Each structure stands twice: as C-alpha cells, then as structure tokens.
Amino acid sequence: MQRITVAIDGPSGSGKSSVSKEAARRLNAAYLDTGAMYRAVTWHALDAGTDLADAAAVTAAVKAAELFISTDPDVERITIHGTDVTEAIREPFVSAAVSAVATNLQARAELVARQRAIINEHERIVAEGRDITTVVAPDADARILLTASEEARLRRRGLQLGGTQSAAELEAQVLARDAKDSTVVNFQVAADGVVTVDSSELDFEQTVATVLEAIKAQAA
C-alpha cells in the first residue's frame, strides 16, 4: 500500500481525536494522539511532585519519562514507566496542569522528537495534535486543520465528560487551555498549504467523510 502521513491539528473539542482515529481505521493506518503524550508526561511530573513553575524541572521530568503509547486505532493504551495511565491522564487535574508542560519549549522539543520518531516508524499513519501540520510533520502528505465553533466545542467536550463538568470548568478546559497553548503554537488558523475543515454543522460521519476527501485530494 502507498506510504502516507496525515497531519491533523485543531483546538480542544474540535473532534480531532475521534475523527483522526476513524480516518486511520479507514486508511488502514496507525494513529498517534500527541495530546495524550503531553497529558501522560504531565501526569508523570505531577506524580513525581515536580514544581510545574520550575521550567528546568519540568523539562527534566519529561526527558526522564519512559513513555509508551499505542498506535493501534483500536487500542487506547498509554503507560509511564510501565504504569497504565490511559484513564488517569483524562482526569480534570491533569487537564488543568497540561499547559504548564505544553508551553515549556524544551519539553515540547523533547516530545516533538519522540513524535517524529514514532511517525517515521510507520508506513501509514494519522497523527493529530496542535502543531503536527506546522512543526512535527510539515512535509506530511496531507495536512488538515479541523476546527469548530466555540459553542460546538464546549458542547462536545461536555458530552465527552458525561456532564460531570460545570460550564465554567468546561470553559477552563477548552477555551482557557487553548489560549495558553496558542502562545507557543498556532492551531487556530491554517498555515499555508493546510486545508481547513469546519465541523460545526457536521455530524461525526460527515466530518470523517470530509476529512477523508481532503486527504485524498492532497495525497493524490
């Protein structure tokens, strides 16, 4: 089969994880959730008692993290030093702290290197995050910015979390985190050569189909 690398970026709640995972299935490709990597090393730093305000300490914690992430779109599993943290990294306390790692430039450089290594290991892969189209894999065969309105993103994240978060908590997780992360990477506006897919008025199947069409057009 043809070698293909697909890069998909987007803000929180845009649906990029679920859509990218399904696109990977249909393309018979691997899937890389780079956001989960940031969450995992954040969990690791917190578990180790790292002061997240200490940039050097955060960088050291990230570099020391023995991280494994599944690239099978049907198997969601991530471990730190052999400990399964698949569920733990989705907890609100990790969401509240992850920007401290994501905005640390040296920590980002370490994770970008790991992400590129994973991508290079696969003939076919869909990688998603916030800087995949511009930093991690700017030469990807297909590059897409998946976005949606604030209203749609807040609604989707609320459903994803089963209604356990208040409106203020959702805004902190979605909008406030995006604002912090956008200080080091632009994932709100498509870079040159990146196709924008707005899923605000699309259901899941329509969004997947639109993304696959964009991939086909670019990778042809």
N, C-alpha and C positions, 0 to 999 in steps of 0.2 A: 504494500500500500504506500501511497505517497507520503513522504515526510511532511509534517505540518506543525507549526507552532502558532497557537492562537493566544493573543493577549487581550484580556478584558479588564477594564478599570471601571470604577464608579463609586459614588458616595454610599454611605450606610443606608440600608433599606431599599436599595435600588433593585434588589433581586439578583445581584450578580453571582452570588454563590450557588443558589438553586438553579439558575439558568445556565451558568457555566458547567455545572455538574451534569445537567441533562444534555447539553451540547456535546460534552466529552463522551457520554454514553453513545450518542447517535453517530459520532465521528469515529467510534472505536479508538478513543484516545485516553491517555492518562489525564488526571485532573489535579491541579495544585491550588490549594487555598492558602495564599500567602498571609491573609489576615489571621488565620489560625496559628501561623508561625509566630506572629507578633504577640498574639494572646498567650501562646504557650511560654514564650520566654518571659513575658510579664508575670505569669503565674509563678514561674521559677524564681524570678527576682523577689517577688513578694514572699514566697515560701522560704527563701533564704534570709529574709529580713533585710534586704537591700534598701538603702535610702534612695528612693526614686528621684530625689532632688540632687543627688550626687551623680553627675553625668559619668564620671570615670568609673564609679562603682557599678552603674547600670551597664556600661559597656563591658566591663569585666565579667559580669554575670551572664550577659548574652553570649560572649565568646566561650564561656565555660559550659554552656548548656549543651548536653548531649541530647539532641532533638531528633525524633523520628516522626515523619508524617506520611500517612498512606497516600498514594497517588492513584488508588483504585476508586473510581467514582461511586462504586457500590459499597465501599468500606471506609467509614469515617473513623479514623483512629490516629491519635497523636500521643506520643509519650515523651517525657523528660526524664533522663537517667533511668529509663525502664518503667517509670510510673505512668500509668494510663491517666491522662488529664483531659481526655476527649470531652467529657461533660463539664469538668471543673472550669475550663477556660471560657465557658459561656456564662459563668456566674456574673452578676452585676458588679461585684467588687473588682473583677478583672477588667470589665468594660470601662469602669471608672478610672482605671490606672493605666490602660494600654497606651494612651497618647504620650505618657512620660517616656516610654520606650520608642514609640514610633517617631517622635520628634527629636530623638537623640541621633545625630548624624553618624556617629561612629557605630552605634548599634545597628542603624539602618544599613550601613555599608557591609557589616558582617552578615546580616540576613540577606541582603541582595546577592552577595557572593554565593551563599548557600542555595538561594533560589535559582540562580543561573546554573549552578552545578546540577540541580535536580532537572531543570528543563533540558539541559544538554544530554542527560542520560536517556531521554525518551525520543523515539522517532516521531510520535504523535502526542501532543499534549495541549491542554487548555489550561492556562494559568490566569488567575484572577486576583485583583487587589486594588491598589491605589496608584501604583507607579509602574505597572507592568508594561504599558504601552510606550512609556517615555524613558524609563531608567533600566528596568530589569531586562526587557526584551524589545528594544526599539526596532529591531530588524525582524520581528515576528511576521509570519506570512499574512496574518490578519490581525488588525488592531481595532478594538471597539471600545467606546465609552458608553456604558449602559447607565442611563440616568432616569429620574422620575421626579415629579413634583414633591415638595416637602410634605404636603398632605398625604400623598400616596405612600411615601416612605415611612412616615410616622405610623400610618395605619398598618402597613405590612409588618413593621417591627413589633408593633403591639400584638398582632395576631401570632407572630412567631414566638413571642414570650408568653403566650397564653393569657394575656390580660393581667399579668402579675405586676406590671409597672404602671405608675400614675402618669398623667400627661407630662408633668414636669420631669419625671425620671426618663421618660421616652425622649423628650427633647434634649436632655443632657447626654443620653447615649447616642443619639443620632445627629442632631444639629450641632451641639457643642463639641462633640468629638470631631466632626467634620471640620469645624472652624479651627480647632487646634492643629489637626493633621495637615490642613491646607497651608500652614505656614512653612512646610518643608517640601510639599509636593502638590502639583495642581491636578486634581482629579474632577474638577467641576466643569472644565471646558476642554473640548477635544483638541489635542495638538494636531499639527499638520499631518495629513495622511491617516488620521484616526476617524473612523466612522462613528457617528453618534446614533444611538438607538434610545428613544424616549419611550419608556414602558408605562407612562402614567395612565394611559387609556387602554392598555393592552392587558389581556389575561395571561396566565403563565404560558399556555400553549402558543398563543400569538407571539409572545416575546421570544420564545425559543425559536420559532419559525423565522422571525425577522432576523435574529442573530445568525442563524444558520445561513440565511440568504446573504447576509453581509460577509460572512466568512467565505462562502462560495465565490462571491464576486471578487473579493480581494485575492484569494488564493488560486484563482483560475490560471 
